[in-house]
Each structure stands twice: as structure tokens, then as C-alpha cells.
Amino acid sequence: MFNTGEIKDLKFIQKETMMARHLPLSLPLGGEAWVPRLPIERVIVGPCRHREITRVSVDTLLRKMGYGTGRVIASKRPFQKT
């Protein structure tokens, strides 16, 4: 659920089988300049159509934010288009 103040910042995207909404992230600079960091241990992506591309993208975002690499894994659940 989004807060009342966040509603104005929502972005909507029409996809093939659904209408998606997201709140764009505003992230501070990466590397050592951003302290403190959240204690992120692992991120699981999927199920999704492009699981490996998404996994690499999330891993790259975490590296940019100073977390290093290797924290992102892909879900083993298959993507189902119903």
C-alpha cells in the first residue's frame, strides 16, 4: 500500500497482460559515501519472464550502492502467463 503522499509520484505502465504501477526510487550516491546502509543479505528475483536479466540488473544496482556482488539469486519458480 502506498502512502497518501506517494500517490502523486506513482508511475503506471501498460503491459501485455496487466497494468503495472511503481514508485520510482530516489537513491543516494553509491560506494562508501552512503552510510549507513540497510543490512541486505540476499535478494530473490522472480518468478519473471526475464529472470537472469533481472538478476543481473538488481546485482548491478546493489554494486552501485556499495553492497558488492553475489547477493542476488533467481527464484526457481517458473514464470506462468495466465
Biopython code that builds the backbone (N, CA, C, O; Angstrom):
import numpy as np
from Bio.PDB.StructureBuilder import StructureBuilder

atoms = [
    (1, "MET", "N", (0.842, -1.174, 0.000)),
    (1, "MET", "CA", (0.000, 0.000, 0.000)),
    (1, "MET", "C", (0.888, 1.239, 0.000)),
    (1, "MET", "O", (1.893, 1.288, 0.709)),
    (2, "PHE", "N", (0.531, 2.197, -0.763)),
    (2, "PHE", "CA", (1.292, 3.430, -0.852)),
    (2, "PHE", "C", (0.715, 4.473, 0.095)),
    (2, "PHE", "O", (-0.494, 4.519, 0.321)),
    (3, "ASN", "N", (1.590, 5.310, 0.646)),
    (3, "ASN", "CA", (1.147, 6.416, 1.489)),
    (3, "ASN", "C", (0.477, 7.470, 0.626)),
    (3, "ASN", "O", (0.719, 7.545, -0.579)),
    (4, "THR", "N", (-0.362, 8.278, 1.245)),
    (4, "THR", "CA", (-1.067, 9.334, 0.522)),
    (4, "THR", "C", (-0.097, 10.251, -0.209)),
    (4, "THR", "O", (-0.373, 10.646, -1.342)),
    (5, "GLY", "N", (1.018, 10.598, 0.396)),
    (5, "GLY", "CA", (1.997, 11.476, -0.227)),
    (5, "GLY", "C", (2.727, 10.852, -1.400)),
    (5, "GLY", "O", (3.283, 11.570, -2.232)),
    (6, "GLU", "N", (2.736, 9.517, -1.484)),
    (6, "GLU", "CA", (3.440, 8.826, -2.562)),
    (6, "GLU", "C", (2.588, 8.667, -3.819)),
    (6, "GLU", "O", (3.128, 8.456, -4.904)),
    (7, "ILE", "N", (1.279, 8.763, -3.689)),
    (7, "ILE", "CA", (0.372, 8.527, -4.808)),
    (7, "ILE", "C", (0.703, 9.437, -5.994)),
    (7, "ILE", "O", (0.662, 8.995, -7.143)),
    (8, "LYS", "N", (1.024, 10.684, -5.727)),
    (8, "LYS", "CA", (1.307, 11.631, -6.814)),
    (8, "LYS", "C", (2.563, 11.262, -7.597)),
    (8, "LYS", "O", (2.715, 11.688, -8.742)),
    (9, "ASP", "N", (3.464, 10.482, -7.008)),
    (9, "ASP", "CA", (4.713, 10.108, -7.667)),
    (9, "ASP", "C", (4.646, 8.767, -8.391)),
    (9, "ASP", "O", (5.610, 8.371, -9.046)),
    (10, "LEU", "N", (3.513, 8.059, -8.281)),
    (10, "LEU", "CA", (3.392, 6.752, -8.924)),
    (10, "LEU", "C", (3.472, 6.865, -10.434)),
    (10, "LEU", "O", (2.986, 7.827, -11.028)),
    (11, "LYS", "N", (4.097, 5.861, -11.047)),
    (11, "LYS", "CA", (4.171, 5.739, -12.496)),
    (11, "LYS", "C", (3.403, 4.480, -12.889)),
    (11, "LYS", "O", (3.455, 3.472, -12.184)),
    (12, "PHE", "N", (2.698, 4.538, -14.002)),
    (12, "PHE", "CA", (1.909, 3.410, -14.470)),
    (12, "PHE", "C", (2.405, 2.976, -15.843)),
    (12, "PHE", "O", (2.724, 3.805, -16.695)),
    (13, "ILE", "N", (2.464, 1.657, -16.042)),
    (13, "ILE", "CA", (2.938, 1.096, -17.297)),
    (13, "ILE", "C", (1.936, 0.041, -17.743)),
    (13, "ILE", "O", (1.606, -0.866, -16.980)),
    (14, "GLN", "N", (1.450, 0.157, -18.980)),
    (14, "GLN", "CA", (0.578, -0.861, -19.545)),
    (14, "GLN", "C", (1.443, -1.978, -20.083)),
    (14, "GLN", "O", (2.267, -1.758, -20.971)),
    (15, "LYS", "N", (1.263, -3.182, -19.551)),
    (15, "LYS", "CA", (1.998, -4.344, -20.024)),
    (15, "LYS", "C", (1.045, -5.233, -20.814)),
    (15, "LYS", "O", (-0.143, -4.933, -20.926)),
    (16, "GLU", "N", (1.560, -6.311, -21.353)),
    (16, "GLU", "CA", (0.745, -7.182, -22.197)),
    (16, "GLU", "C", (-0.471, -7.739, -21.461)),
    (16, "GLU", "O", (-1.566, -7.803, -22.020)),
    (17, "THR", "N", (-0.277, -8.137, -20.222)),
    (17, "THR", "CA", (-1.364, -8.801, -19.506)),
    (17, "THR", "C", (-1.779, -8.088, -18.229)),
    (17, "THR", "O", (-2.567, -8.632, -17.455)),
    (18, "MET", "N", (-1.277, -6.897, -17.992)),
    (18, "MET", "CA", (-1.617, -6.214, -16.750)),
    (18, "MET", "C", (-1.237, -4.748, -16.808)),
    (18, "MET", "O", (-0.486, -4.320, -17.685)),
    (19, "MET", "N", (-1.757, -3.997, -15.876)),
    (19, "MET", "CA", (-1.348, -2.615, -15.668)),
    (19, "MET", "C", (-0.424, -2.643, -14.457)),
    (19, "MET", "O", (-0.817, -3.110, -13.388)),
    (20, "ALA", "N", (0.799, -2.149, -14.616)),
    (20, "ALA", "CA", (1.764, -2.168, -13.520)),
    (20, "ALA", "C", (1.929, -0.759, -12.956)),
    (20, "ALA", "O", (1.812, 0.227, -13.685)),
    (21, "ARG", "N", (2.197, -0.673, -11.676)),
    (21, "ARG", "CA", (2.479, 0.614, -11.051)),
    (21, "ARG", "C", (3.783, 0.491, -10.283)),
    (21, "ARG", "O", (4.109, -0.578, -9.765)),
    (22, "HIS", "N", (4.514, 1.568, -10.211)),
    (22, "HIS", "CA", (5.732, 1.554, -9.408)),
    (22, "HIS", "C", (6.029, 2.957, -8.920)),
    (22, "HIS", "O", (5.611, 3.950, -9.517)),
    (23, "LEU", "N", (6.746, 3.011, -7.843)),
    (23, "LEU", "CA", (7.191, 4.266, -7.267)),
    (23, "LEU", "C", (8.675, 4.372, -7.589)),
    (23, "LEU", "O", (9.468, 3.594, -7.059)),
    (24, "PRO", "N", (9.075, 5.314, -8.443)),
    (24, "PRO", "CA", (10.496, 5.427, -8.789)),
    (24, "PRO", "C", (11.357, 5.627, -7.543)),
    (24, "PRO", "O", (11.001, 6.386, -6.641)),
    (25, "LEU", "N", (12.482, 4.939, -7.509)),
    (25, "LEU", "CA", (13.394, 5.044, -6.380)),
    (25, "LEU", "C", (14.310, 6.241, -6.545)),
    (25, "LEU", "O", (14.814, 6.510, -7.636)),
    (26, "SER", "N", (14.512, 6.940, -5.476)),
    (26, "SER", "CA", (15.478, 8.023, -5.456)),
    (26, "SER", "C", (16.581, 7.585, -4.505)),
    (26, "SER", "O", (16.414, 7.609, -3.286)),
    (27, "LEU", "N", (17.709, 7.185, -5.079)),
    (27, "LEU", "CA", (18.773, 6.598, -4.275)),
    (27, "LEU", "C", (19.926, 7.583, -4.091)),
    (27, "LEU", "O", (20.270, 8.315, -5.019)),
    (28, "PRO", "N", (20.514, 7.604, -2.920)),
    (28, "PRO", "CA", (21.695, 8.442, -2.712)),
    (28, "PRO", "C", (22.889, 7.872, -3.469)),
    (28, "PRO", "O", (22.806, 6.786, -4.044)),
    (29, "LEU", "N", (23.976, 8.594, -3.469)),
    (29, "LEU", "CA", (25.187, 8.141, -4.145)),
    (29, "LEU", "C", (25.643, 6.796, -3.607)),
    (29, "LEU", "O", (25.449, 6.500, -2.428)),
    (30, "GLY", "N", (26.241, 5.988, -4.454)),
    (30, "GLY", "CA", (26.720, 4.677, -4.041)),
    (30, "GLY", "C", (28.109, 4.735, -3.442)),
    (30, "GLY", "O", (28.652, 5.810, -3.184)),
    (31, "GLY", "N", (28.673, 3.560, -3.226)),
    (31, "GLY", "CA", (30.022, 3.467, -2.678)),
    (31, "GLY", "C", (30.055, 3.815, -1.199)),
    (31, "GLY", "O", (29.043, 3.722, -0.504)),
    (32, "GLU", "N", (31.199, 4.207, -0.738)),
    (32, "GLU", "CA", (31.402, 4.496, 0.677)),
    (32, "GLU", "C", (30.728, 5.789, 1.127)),
    (32, "GLU", "O", (30.620, 6.051, 2.325)),
    (33, "ALA", "N", (30.269, 6.608, 0.156)),
    (33, "ALA", "CA", (29.651, 7.880, 0.514)),
    (33, "ALA", "C", (28.302, 7.690, 1.203)),
    (33, "ALA", "O", (27.828, 8.590, 1.896)),
    (34, "TRP", "N", (27.684, 6.531, 1.018)),
    (34, "TRP", "CA", (26.350, 6.319, 1.577)),
    (34, "TRP", "C", (26.445, 5.449, 2.829)),
    (34, "TRP", "O", (26.635, 4.236, 2.745)),
    (35, "VAL", "N", (26.313, 6.073, 3.962)),
    (35, "VAL", "CA", (26.366, 5.360, 5.233)),
    (35, "VAL", "C", (25.250, 5.916, 6.098)),
    (35, "VAL", "O", (25.099, 7.138, 6.106)),
    (36, "PRO", "N", (24.474, 5.167, 6.808)),
    (36, "PRO", "CA", (24.526, 3.705, 6.901)),
    (36, "PRO", "C", (23.716, 3.030, 5.799)),
    (36, "PRO", "O", (22.792, 3.617, 5.235)),
    (37, "ARG", "N", (24.075, 1.811, 5.514)),
    (37, "ARG", "CA", (23.346, 1.002, 4.543)),
    (37, "ARG", "C", (22.380, 0.085, 5.281)),
    (37, "ARG", "O", (22.562, -0.231, 6.457)),
    (38, "LEU", "N", (21.341, -0.331, 4.549)),
    (38, "LEU", "CA", (20.453, -1.355, 5.099)),
    (38, "LEU", "C", (21.226, -2.676, 5.142)),
    (38, "LEU", "O", (22.087, -2.910, 4.294)),
    (39, "PRO", "N", (20.939, -3.520, 6.092)),
    (39, "PRO", "CA", (21.660, -4.805, 6.178)),
    (39, "PRO", "C", (21.091, -5.832, 5.195)),
    (39, "PRO", "O", (20.470, -6.813, 5.603)),
    (40, "ILE", "N", (21.308, -5.599, 3.904)),
    (40, "ILE", "CA", (20.784, -6.516, 2.883)),
    (40, "ILE", "C", (21.687, -7.738, 2.801)),
    (40, "ILE", "O", (22.884, -7.628, 2.533)),
    (41, "GLU", "N", (21.096, -8.899, 3.035)),
    (41, "GLU", "CA", (21.829, -10.165, 2.962)),
    (41, "GLU", "C", (21.616, -10.866, 1.629)),
    (41, "GLU", "O", (22.549, -11.419, 1.047)),
    (42, "ARG", "N", (20.355, -10.833, 1.147)),
    (42, "ARG", "CA", (20.021, -11.557, -0.075)),
    (42, "ARG", "C", (18.780, -10.942, -0.700)),
    (42, "ARG", "O", (17.882, -10.467, -0.005)),
    (43, "VAL", "N", (18.750, -10.960, -2.022)),
    (43, "VAL", "CA", (17.585, -10.527, -2.775)),
    (43, "VAL", "C", (17.225, -11.664, -3.717)),
    (43, "VAL", "O", (18.088, -12.192, -4.418)),
    (44, "ILE", "N", (15.950, -12.043, -3.735)),
    (44, "ILE", "CA", (15.476, -13.085, -4.643)),
    (44, "ILE", "C", (14.611, -12.413, -5.700)),
    (44, "ILE", "O", (13.680, -11.679, -5.368)),
    (45, "VAL", "N", (14.914, -12.661, -6.976)),
    (45, "VAL", "CA", (14.109, -12.117, -8.064)),
    (45, "VAL", "C", (13.325, -13.233, -8.732)),
    (45, "VAL", "O", (13.796, -14.366, -8.838)),
    (46, "GLY", "N", (12.126, -12.899, -9.178)),
    (46, "GLY", "CA", (11.300, -13.859, -9.889)),
    (46, "GLY", "C", (10.138, -14.316, -9.045)),
    (46, "GLY", "O", (10.028, -13.931, -7.881)),
    (47, "PRO", "N", (9.283, -15.117, -9.599)),
    (47, "PRO", "CA", (9.329, -15.565, -10.983)),
    (47, "PRO", "C", (9.012, -14.414, -11.929)),
    (47, "PRO", "O", (8.138, -13.591, -11.656)),
    (48, "CYS", "N", (9.719, -14.371, -13.019)),
    (48, "CYS", "CA", (9.500, -13.339, -14.025)),
    (48, "CYS", "C", (9.962, -13.873, -15.371)),
    (48, "CYS", "O", (10.660, -14.883, -15.456)),
    (49, "ARG", "N", (9.560, -13.180, -16.404)),
    (49, "ARG", "CA", (9.863, -13.645, -17.757)),
    (49, "ARG", "C", (11.360, -13.632, -18.048)),
    (49, "ARG", "O", (11.883, -14.561, -18.665)),
    (50, "HIS", "N", (12.047, -12.586, -17.608)),
    (50, "HIS", "CA", (13.474, -12.433, -17.905)),
    (50, "HIS", "C", (14.265, -12.479, -16.595)),
    (50, "HIS", "O", (14.852, -11.487, -16.164)),
    (51, "ARG", "N", (14.261, -13.641, -15.991)),
    (51, "ARG", "CA", (14.828, -13.843, -14.658)),
    (51, "ARG", "C", (16.311, -13.480, -14.581)),
    (51, "ARG", "O", (16.723, -12.786, -13.652)),
    (52, "GLU", "N", (17.102, -13.929, -15.520)),
    (52, "GLU", "CA", (18.555, -13.691, -15.459)),
    (52, "GLU", "C", (18.890, -12.220, -15.722)),
    (52, "GLU", "O", (19.774, -11.661, -15.072)),
    (53, "ILE", "N", (18.194, -11.597, -16.662)),
    (53, "ILE", "CA", (18.416, -10.172, -16.914)),
    (53, "ILE", "C", (18.065, -9.362, -15.669)),
    (53, "ILE", "O", (18.796, -8.447, -15.290)),
    (54, "THR", "N", (16.944, -9.702, -15.035)),
    (54, "THR", "CA", (16.537, -9.001, -13.817)),
    (54, "THR", "C", (17.542, -9.234, -12.698)),
    (54, "THR", "O", (17.873, -8.305, -11.961)),
    (55, "ARG", "N", (18.032, -10.468, -12.561)),
    (55, "ARG", "CA", (19.004, -10.775, -11.514)),
    (55, "ARG", "C", (20.267, -9.936, -11.697)),
    (55, "ARG", "O", (20.787, -9.376, -10.731)),
    (56, "VAL", "N", (20.758, -9.849, -12.925)),
    (56, "VAL", "CA", (21.962, -9.074, -13.198)),
    (56, "VAL", "C", (21.717, -7.588, -12.933)),
    (56, "VAL", "O", (22.583, -6.906, -12.384)),
    (57, "SER", "N", (20.552, -7.087, -13.315)),
    (57, "SER", "CA", (20.236, -5.672, -13.089)),
    (57, "SER", "C", (20.191, -5.331, -11.606)),
    (57, "SER", "O", (20.736, -4.310, -11.187)),
    (58, "VAL", "N", (19.545, -6.175, -10.810)),
    (58, "VAL", "CA", (19.472, -5.926, -9.362)),
    (58, "VAL", "C", (20.867, -6.041, -8.749)),
    (58, "VAL", "O", (21.218, -5.249, -7.874)),
    (59, "ASP", "N", (21.666, -7.009, -9.189)),
    (59, "ASP", "CA", (23.026, -7.155, -8.684)),
    (59, "ASP", "C", (23.858, -5.905, -9.000)),
    (59, "ASP", "O", (24.636, -5.441, -8.166)),
    (60, "THR", "N", (23.683, -5.371, -10.206)),
    (60, "THR", "CA", (24.412, -4.165, -10.598)),
    (60, "THR", "C", (23.984, -2.968, -9.750)),
    (60, "THR", "O", (24.824, -2.165, -9.343)),
    (61, "LEU", "N", (22.680, -2.844, -9.482)),
    (61, "LEU", "CA", (22.194, -1.761, -8.623)),
    (61, "LEU", "C", (22.804, -1.873, -7.224)),
    (61, "LEU", "O", (23.232, -0.867, -6.659)),
    (62, "LEU", "N", (22.848, -3.075, -6.663)),
    (62, "LEU", "CA", (23.437, -3.249, -5.334)),
    (62, "LEU", "C", (24.933, -2.922, -5.345)),
    (62, "LEU", "O", (25.439, -2.316, -4.401)),
    (63, "ARG", "N", (25.642, -3.321, -6.409)),
    (63, "ARG", "CA", (27.064, -2.955, -6.519)),
    (63, "ARG", "C", (27.232, -1.455, -6.566)),
    (63, "ARG", "O", (28.119, -0.902, -5.918)),
    (64, "LYS", "N", (26.380, -0.793, -7.334)),
    (64, "LYS", "CA", (26.444, 0.662, -7.437)),
    (64, "LYS", "C", (26.238, 1.311, -6.078)),
    (64, "LYS", "O", (26.830, 2.351, -5.790)),
    (65, "MET", "N", (25.406, 0.708, -5.243)),
    (65, "MET", "CA", (25.103, 1.256, -3.933)),
    (65, "MET", "C", (26.131, 0.854, -2.868)),
    (65, "MET", "O", (25.985, 1.200, -1.695)),
    (66, "GLY", "N", (27.166, 0.124, -3.283)),
    (66, "GLY", "CA", (28.240, -0.207, -2.349)),
    (66, "GLY", "C", (28.083, -1.514, -1.610)),
    (66, "GLY", "O", (28.797, -1.752, -0.636)),
    (67, "TYR", "N", (27.176, -2.369, -2.037)),
    (67, "TYR", "CA", (26.959, -3.649, -1.362)),
    (67, "TYR", "C", (27.844, -4.767, -1.885)),
    (67, "TYR", "O", (27.909, -5.832, -1.270)),
    (68, "GLY", "N", (28.520, -4.556, -2.993)),
    (68, "GLY", "CA", (29.287, -5.643, -3.582)),
    (68, "GLY", "C", (28.379, -6.511, -4.427)),
    (68, "GLY", "O", (27.241, -6.140, -4.714)),
    (69, "THR", "N", (28.880, -7.660, -4.822)),
    (69, "THR", "CA", (28.132, -8.534, -5.723)),
    (69, "THR", "C", (27.846, -9.868, -5.058)),
    (69, "THR", "O", (28.412, -10.170, -4.008)),
    (70, "GLY", "N", (26.978, -10.666, -5.655)),
    (70, "GLY", "CA", (26.718, -12.008, -5.162)),
    (70, "GLY", "C", (25.583, -12.129, -4.165)),
    (70, "GLY", "O", (25.442, -13.180, -3.539)),
    (71, "ARG", "N", (24.774, -11.107, -3.992)),
    (71, "ARG", "CA", (23.669, -11.172, -3.041)),
    (71, "ARG", "C", (22.337, -11.508, -3.694)),
    (71, "ARG", "O", (21.341, -11.709, -2.998)),
    (72, "VAL", "N", (22.306, -11.572, -5.015)),
    (72, "VAL", "CA", (21.044, -11.743, -5.743)),
    (72, "VAL", "C", (20.973, -13.147, -6.316)),
    (72, "VAL", "O", (21.903, -13.618, -6.971)),
    (73, "ILE", "N", (19.852, -13.806, -6.057)),
    (73, "ILE", "CA", (19.603, -15.127, -6.632)),
    (73, "ILE", "C", (18.265, -15.097, -7.363)),
    (73, "ILE", "O", (17.393, -14.282, -7.064)),
    (74, "ALA", "N", (18.123, -16.002, -8.325)),
    (74, "ALA", "CA", (16.884, -16.095, -9.094)),
    (74, "ALA", "C", (15.997, -17.173, -8.489)),
    (74, "ALA", "O", (16.471, -18.241, -8.101)),
    (75, "SER", "N", (14.718, -16.881, -8.415)),
    (75, "SER", "CA", (13.744, -17.848, -7.931)),
    (75, "SER", "C", (13.709, -19.052, -8.859)),
    (75, "SER", "O", (13.894, -18.915, -10.068)),
    (76, "LYS", "N", (13.476, -20.211, -8.304)),
    (76, "LYS", "CA", (13.375, -21.419, -9.110)),
    (76, "LYS", "C", (11.946, -21.638, -9.612)),
    (76, "LYS", "O", (11.697, -22.516, -10.439)),
    (77, "ARG", "N", (11.030, -20.847, -9.112)),
    (77, "ARG", "CA", (9.634, -20.982, -9.548)),
    (77, "ARG", "C", (9.513, -20.555, -11.011)),
    (77, "ARG", "O", (10.093, -19.544, -11.409)),
    (78, "PRO", "N", (8.777, -21.304, -11.803)),
    (78, "PRO", "CA", (8.631, -20.952, -13.204)),
    (78, "PRO", "C", (7.677, -19.772, -13.393)),
    (78, "PRO", "O", (6.723, -19.598, -12.635)),
    (79, "PHE", "N", (7.952, -18.982, -14.402)),
    (79, "PHE", "CA", (7.055, -17.898, -14.769)),
    (79, "PHE", "C", (5.843, -18.490, -15.449)),
    (79, "PHE", "O", (5.976, -19.354, -16.316)),
    (80, "GLN", "N", (4.663, -18.036, -15.069)),
    (80, "GLN", "CA", (3.434, -18.518, -15.677)),
    (80, "GLN", "C", (2.626, -17.346, -16.183)),
    (80, "GLN", "O", (2.285, -16.436, -15.428)),
    (81, "LYS", "N", (2.329, -17.375, -17.435)),
    (81, "LYS", "CA", (1.471, -16.347, -18.014)),
    (81, "LYS", "C", (0.087, -16.940, -18.103)),
    (81, "LYS", "O", (-0.158, -17.855, -18.889)),
    (82, "THR", "N", (-0.829, -16.413, -17.288)),
    (82, "THR", "CA", (-2.180, -16.992, -17.282)),
    (82, "THR", "C", (-3.180, -16.051, -17.879)),
    (82, "THR", "O", (-4.365, -16.376, -17.955)),
]
sb = StructureBuilder()
sb.init_structure("model")
sb.init_model(0)
sb.init_chain("A")
sb.init_seg("    ")
for serial, (resi, resn, name, xyz) in enumerate(atoms, 1):
    if name == "N":
        sb.init_residue(resn, " ", resi, " ")
    sb.init_atom(name, np.array(xyz, "f"), 0.0, 1.0, " ", f" {name:<3s}", serial, name[0])
structure = sb.get_structure()
